[in-house]
Amino acid sequence: MAVSKGSSGGEDMCPYRLVLEHVTSRWGVLVLIALEERSYRFSELRREIGRVSGRNVSEKMLTQTLQTLERDGMVHRDAKPVIPPRVDYSLTGLGREAAEQVRTLATWTERRMEAVTQARSAYDETRAP
């Protein structure tokens, strides 16, 4: 794996790792899964992610996530020349592939959460004073 300059703080990072980081980040996962269903305007997407996550996502964080995923070729930004301006976000073919993989991991996590909880309890019991 080659090392290249990453856009996050200018640090050197393997390009595969960088893309994986973008796709699996907290907001990246939620954006990909939401856009898998349909396209959204910015404010709609922000509300949807807040509804699903139970947390508010800042405009800055959502903007950065969308720009990163757009740069990676996963999100399409469609700015319509109307007044007031309208911008819609959707997945590209590459983004759809990534969303399917992320959804599979999210489904597995949900299905296996009980086993993870049991493993955590067992681990914590062996470490308790």
Phi and psi in degrees as a GROMACS rama.xvg file:
@    title "Ramachandran Plot"
@    xaxis  label "Phi"
@    yaxis  label "Psi"
@TYPE xy
-80.8453  155.305  ALA-2
-107.186  135.731  VAL-3
-136.322  167.292  SER-4
-70.0797  124.437  LYS-5
-87.6038  157.512  GLY-6
-82.5928  -9.0711  SER-7
-91.2235  94.1078  SER-8
75.477  7.30339  GLY-9
73.7993  9.47134  GLY-10
-78.6107  151.319  GLU-11
-72.6716  134.354  ASP-12
-152.848  142.55  MET-13
-59.7874  132.182  CYS-14
-61.9101  -32.6736  PRO-15
-65.0632  -44.4729  TYR-16
-64.3546  -38.3943  ARG-17
-63.5045  -46.2716  LEU-18
-64.5363  -42.6288  VAL-19
-59.9429  -40.2941  LEU-20
-62.1362  -42.4149  GLU-21
-63.7898  -45.7251  HIS-22
-70.5404  -35.5351  VAL-23
-100.603  6.83726  THR-24
-64.6274  160.24  SER-25
-49.8322  -51.0643  ARG-26
-82.8579  -28.6923  TRP-27
-60.3427  -45.4685  GLY-28
-59.3551  -47.6918  VAL-29
-66.8101  -37.7327  LEU-30
-65.0507  -47.8097  VAL-31
-60.9181  -44.9376  LEU-32
-66.2259  -41.6574  ILE-33
-64.1262  -45.9074  ALA-34
-72.939  -13.9446  LEU-35
-64.9431  -31.4548  GLU-36
-76.7704  -43.1912  GLU-37
-170.991  173.126  ARG-38
-81.0259  155.386  SER-39
-136.395  149.975  TYR-40
-79.5023  161.317  ARG-41
-53.8293  -52.5088  PHE-42
-65.3253  -35.5392  SER-43
-64.8576  -43.5863  GLU-44
-64.0485  -41.8916  LEU-45
-60.2496  -44.3705  ARG-46
-65.285  -42.8558  ARG-47
-61.6803  -44.7791  GLU-48
-64.9841  -40.5322  ILE-49
-62.534  -38.557  GLY-50
-65.7375  -45.0364  ARG-51
-71.5471  -41.8372  VAL-52
-86.4035  -19.5378  SER-53
74.0993  11.3528  GLY-54
-132.312  150.9  ARG-55
-83.1786  136.321  ASN-56
-103.771  132.359  VAL-57
-71.2986  154.671  SER-58
-58.2372  -41.2606  GLU-59
-61.855  -45.3605  LYS-60
-66.195  -42.4304  MET-61
-65.9342  -42.0594  LEU-62
-59.7888  -46.5599  THR-63
-62.8034  -42.438  GLN-64
-63.7143  -46.2682  THR-65
-62.7033  -43.1806  LEU-66
-63.4848  -40.9381  GLN-67
-64.1045  -46.9015  THR-68
-68.3127  -31.5448  LEU-69
-67.3872  -43.6541  GLU-70
-62.2578  -36.028  ARG-71
-78.1424  -1.86079  ASP-72
84.0115  18.4836  GLY-73
-102.836  -24.9004  MET-74
-120.137  138.383  VAL-75
-106.22  129.359  HIS-76
-105.891  118.126  ARG-77
-112.403  99.4626  ASP-78
-90.8127  117.398  ALA-79
-93.7439  133.15  LYS-80
-79.8549  69.5273  PRO-81
-126.868  167.819  VAL-82
-118.927  123.081  ILE-83
-69.5598  158.913  PRO-84
-58.1306  143.826  PRO-85
-127.836  126.903  ARG-86
-125.691  126.682  VAL-87
-113.632  144.228  ASP-88
-116.366  137.337  TYR-89
-146.599  169.683  SER-90
-88.0605  145.244  LEU-91
-84.732  177.753  THR-92
-58.3777  -42.7563  GLY-93
-63.0963  -42.1241  LEU-94
-64.9769  -36.4461  GLY-95
-64.4297  -41.56  ARG-96
-61.0845  -46.1384  GLU-97
-63.0917  -41.6522  ALA-98
-62.0605  -38.9499  ALA-99
-62.1364  -42.1477  GLU-100
-67.0355  -42.9882  GLN-101
-64.352  -41.2905  VAL-102
-62.8386  -39.365  ARG-103
-59.8767  -44.8887  THR-104
-64.7946  -41.6751  LEU-105
-63.8902  -40.3076  ALA-106
-65.4032  -43.9463  THR-107
-59.7169  -44.947  TRP-108
-59.6065  -45.6054  THR-109
-62.7718  -43.5545  GLU-110
-67.2743  -34.1113  ARG-111
-102.825  10.9277  ARG-112
-60.2986  -36.2438  MET-113
-61.9961  -42.598  GLU-114
-64.5278  -38.7344  ALA-115
-65.5965  -43.1751  VAL-116
-61.2708  -43.1721  THR-117
-63.6319  -42.0434  GLN-118
-63.5982  -40.8333  ALA-119
-62.2126  -44.7469  ARG-120
-61.3201  -45.3287  SER-121
-61.6296  -43.5907  ALA-122
-61.5772  -48.9708  TYR-123
-62.1718  -35.8747  ASP-124
-64.9267  -37.1116  GLU-125
-74.2374  -17.1876  THR-126
-101.942  -7.84848  ARG-127
-69.6419  142.422  ALA-128
